[in-house]
Amino acid sequence: MAWTYPVKCLVRFTRKIERFTRAVPFSDFPVIEDLFKSLRVVPTLLYMTIAPQVFYSRINRYAEGKSSIVPPPATFATSVAVLFIIGLFKSENEARALLAFAVVTAPVWIYLIIVVTYVLIFLDRPLLHYVYIFQPFWMGPELSVMFSPSVIARIDGKLLMRASMFLATQCFLAILVAFMPAVGITALVMRIRPDLYPDYLPNIFGQAFAGTLYFSAILLTWLVARPAAYLFLYCVRIPTAQVLQLTIARKLLATIEANDNFRFVSDPVTQKARSEWDEVVVKLRKQERTICAVSSRAHREYLTMRSEIFLEPLYRCLDGEKDKSRLNSLRKVAAGETLLSN
């Protein structure tokens, strides 16, 4: 996949920093040692930005601190504060207090920022025509998960709070980066012609400010809305049909849609569909085993949700003689039955 090479480079960079901090004695320079240790979060930040879907699909592991390349949530948040945030405040305690408050209230203010961002984008009527043609902002199907009552009711609160240490820190930096152009234009206008403020919108500087503000909103959709949507998608305790379609069954459903619901199938398409269905079954069994260990009620709810996935076109690719096991698995999923052997 396209993201594997950058991620491997980030892993090598992280390990080189760790070897360097172990090899060089920093006993006389504790501040420098802390700085170098904090640099370990830079690859994680890049990883979260380059491949948020991959990062948050493994959030269970990362939130528990079981990764050798991604630091634990508390370590990550503290290190990012040391590198980027503390310098913006007069007191280190103020910076840490703000970071703690941002993590605790992350679901609230991130929701508000996402709503305001898309309202700002769609209210800009002069640019609305070009927006629909080029669509420079991100608005994937995962965004609907954040506003689905059935998904919100099934969110794993403990996992969400631990994962918010990653997301809140990332979004805090993204907001600073996204609004730099708009703030810079405003400062430039006030410096050149202070008498025009706040009546500068009709002039060229006002248009420049409006353009940079719109550009900031576009950046926020990629740097805030996108990772937040993936986080909520993978923090669901009992996946709904919508969540399963966007995670485990996503690749298979994309193949079904690309081939017109398998109305006219060829051998390569059939083989691809069989292979992808085998992968889906393996993942569904693993997921069902995990949920089954929680409670029988959660297991029954999961089976009901899973049966709502639209997989009917897959029957056209499966042969009654050659694909008996595949057909059996497909019928069990559609009927809401378990895939686990007794």
N, C-alpha and C positions, 0 to 999 in steps of 0.2 A: 504494500500500500504506500501511498505518497508520503505519509507522515512517519514511516518507520526510520528512514535515514536521518532526518533532523532529530528525532528522539534518541537514536543511538549516539549521535554527536553530543547531545546534552548529557547523556549518561556518562560518556567518556570524560566530558568536562567536569562533571560533578566528582568523579573518582580522582581526577588529577588534583582538584582542590583539596580533597580529603587527604591524599598522600602528601601534598605539600605542607598542610597544616601539621601533620604528624612528624614530618622530617625536619622542619625548621623549628628550633627552640624559640618560643615567644615569651619566655618567662619574664623578660624585662620589658616586654611591650604587650601587655594584656589587651590594650585597645585594638592594636593591629590584629591580634589573634582573633578577637571577637568579630572584627570586620571581615577577615578571610573566611571564618566559619559562616558568617551571614551570606557570603557570596554563593553558598551552596543552593540558595533558594532561587537564584537567577535562572538556572536551567528549568526549574519547576515552573516558574512564571512563564517562560517561553513555551514550555510543553503545554501548559493550560491555555495559552493563547493560540498556538498553532493547531492543536488537536483537542479542543474541549470535549468533543464527543468521546474520544478514546479515554481521556483523563477521567471524566466523570462516570464512565461505564465501569471503572475500577475503584469507585469511591469507597466502597466497603473496605477494601484492603488498605487504601491510603488513609482513611479516617482512623483506622485502628493502628496505624504506624507500623505496618508489616512490610513496607517496601524499602528496598535498599537504595533507591534513587530519589524517592520523594520523602522529605522529612515529615514527621508527625505534625498534625494540624497546629498545635500550640507553638511548636518550634518554628514552623513556617511563618505564622503570623508575627511572632516576636522578631524573627530575623528580618522580615520585610520592613517592620517598623524601624529597626536599627538602621537599615540601609536607606530607606526612602522617606519615611514619615516623620521620625523624631526631629530631623533637621528643620522641619517646617514650623516647629513649636518652640517656645522659649524654655519650656520645662519638659523633661523626659516623662515625668509622671502624668502630665496633661496628655501627652501623645499616647501613652499606654491606656489611660482611662478612655480616651476617645476611641481607640481601637477596640477595647473591650465592649464599649457601648455599641459600636458599629456591628460587631459580631452578633451580639445578643438581639439587636433589632434588625438584622440583615433582611429577613423575609419581608418586613414591612417597608423599609425604605427602598429596597430593590424593586418591589412591586410598584411603588409610586413612581420611581424613575422610569421604569419600562412603560407605564401608562402615559406619563407626560411626554416621553420620547416619541411614541407613535402618534399621539395627538398632535404634537408639534410638526411631525412630518406630513400628516394628511391635512393639516389646516393651512399649509403653505400652498395656496391655490396657483400662483404663477408657475411653481415648479412641479405641480401635481401631474401634469401631462407627461413631462419627461420622467417622472418617478415611475409611472406605470410602464413606460417603454423600456427603460434601462434597469429599473429596480436596484439601485445601488445599496439599499439597506437589506438587512437580513430579516426574513419573516417566514421561517420554516414551520412545518406542521407541529414541531415540538412546542411551539409557543402556546398553542391551545391547551396543552397539558397543564400549564400554570394557572389557567382560569377555569379548569374543569372541576366542578364540585365533587364528583365521584373520585377523582384522583387526589384532590386535596384531603379528602376524608381518610385516605389510605396512606398518607405520607408517614414515613418512619421519623418521628420527631427527634429522637436521640441521634440518629444518623444525620439528619438535616442540621442540627445544631453543631455537631462536630465538623461536618463538611462546610458549614458557613464560615469557619475560620479560613478556609481556602477561598471561597467565593467572595466574602466581604472584603478581604484584603485585595484580591484581584480587581474587584469593582471599584474600590476606593482609588486605586492607582489609575484605573481606566478613566474614571470621571475627571481626574486631574489632567490627564493627557488630552481627553476629548475637548475640554473647555479652554485649553490654552489658546487656540486661535481666536476664539470669540473674546476672551479677556484681553488678549494682545491688541486686537482691533479697537476695543473700547478705550484702552489706555492710550493708544496712539491718537484717537480722535480727541480725547480730553486734553492731551498734551499739545496738539497742534492748535485747536480752536476750542478752548474751554467754554467760550460763550455760546457755542452751539449745543452744549449738553443741557437738558435732555432732548432738544429739538433737532437732533442731527439725522433722524431716520430718513427724511426725504432726500438727503444729499448722497453723494457717492460713498461716503464713509458709512453711512447708515445701511446702504445696500450691501457693502462689504461685510458689515457686522451680521446682517441677516443671513448672508450666504455662509459665513463661517459658523453661525449658530446652527444652520441647517446641516452643515458638514459635521458638526459636533454630534447632532442627533443621529446621523447615519453611523458614526463611529460607535456610539453607545449601543446601537442595535447589534453590532458585531462583538463588542467588548464586554457588554453587560447582559443584554437580553439573551444572546445565544448561549453563553455558559450557564446562566441562571436556568434557562429552559432545560438544558441537559442535566443539570443537577437535580431539578425536581423530577425529571423523567426517571432517573436512576435511584431516587430516594423513596420510591413507592414500595410500601411494605407488601401489599397484595396487588400485583399488576392487573390493571383493567384490560379490556380488549384493545383499547386505544394505545395503551402503553406497550402491550405485546406486539402490536402492529408496527410500532416505531422502534422496537428494540430487536427481539428475537426473530420475528417474521419479516423484518423490513426488507431484507435482500430478496427473499422469495416473492413477496408481494410486488416488489419492483419488477421482477422478471415476469410475473403474471400480467402486470399492467403493460409492460413493454411489448408483450406478444399478444395483445388484444384478447386477454383472458383465455389464451390457448385455443382459440377457435381454429387456427390452422397451425399445426405443430409439425416440426421436422425432428429428425433424430438428434441433432445437436441440442435443440431446445429441450427435448424430452430428457436427455441425459443431464442437462444442467438443472432442470426442475427436480429430478430425482435426487441429485447430489445435494441441492440446497434443502430439500425436504428432510433428507437424512441428518443434515446439520441442525435443522430446526428441532427435530425429534430429540436429538441428544441434549440440546440446551433445555428443552421443555422438561425432559426427565430430571435433569439436574436441578432445575428451578422448582419442580414439583416436590422433589425429595427435601429441599430446604424448607419449603412452606409446610409440608406435611409434618415436619418435626416441631413446628410452632404449635399448631392445634388442629383438631379435626374440623372445627368450624372454618378456620382459615383455608384449610384444604378444600372443603366443599365450595367455598366462595370462589377460590381460584379456578377450580374446574368449570364452574359456571361462566366465569369471565372468559376463560380460554375457549369455550365452545362458541363464543360470539365472533371469533376471527373468521373472516370471509376467505375460505379455502376451496370453495366448490369447483373452480376451474381446474384445480389440480387433478381431479378425477380423470380428466381427458388425457392426461399424460401417463397414467398408470395402467398397466396391463393386469387383467384379472388373474393370469397364471404366473407371470414373472414377478409381479410386485405385490404378492399377497401380504407380506409383513408391512409394507408401506401403506397399503389400503386399510389394513387393520388398524394401524396407528392413526390414520386420517379419520376413520369412522369413530374411533374412541375420542379423539379430540372434538369432533363435531357433536358427539352425544354427551359430552361432559363427563367422560369416564377417565379413570386413571390410566396412565401409561406405565406405571410401576408394576413389576411382577409381584405376585403374592409371596 
